[in-house]
Amino acid sequence: MNEKMLDAINEQIKWELYSSYLYLSMSTWYNSIGLQGFANWERIQAKEERDHAMKLYDYVLFRGENVELQSIDAPPSSWESPEKAFEFQYAHEQEVTAMINNLVEIALEVRDHATYNMLQWFVNEQVEEEDNARTILEKLKVVSGETGKGVLFMIDRDLSTRVYAPSVTPPA
Ligand code: FEO
């Protein structure tokens, strides 16, 4: 593989693992404030992010290259409110989308069509990732109005129903 491409994928593995770490931290925080439904949702999100990292990890191995795992920073551990946490998450996902787009640009630049194809999965996934975060954020903005806590607990109950369903399959 082209070195620039490989370095960028190794860097992305780190960011996917950081995302996993970030959402696990959010899950921990939601648990600490009694919102177990939100905690469940983020715990599953953390698992999905690890799957994203492993999809890239397996791809690098599949191409006969070496994965270079990098240091992962500690994530924040608390937020002002669920709304602020989801604002943070939405902004984070937009950053991840920009990183994926950058990977696609590199794949085009170095004419690595196999990697370009693999990355299309991430391009589509990011549309869903941003939509998930934005949809919940919009609901939370309603909560910050007069109806307040009752709606918050309804959202919490809703988020408690999320179940983990692996969306990533290893390379053939
Ligand atoms: Fe792996 Fe949420 O992007």
Residues whose N, C-alpha, C, O or C-beta is under 5 A from the ligand:
A	BS01	FEO	E16 E49 H52 V96 E129
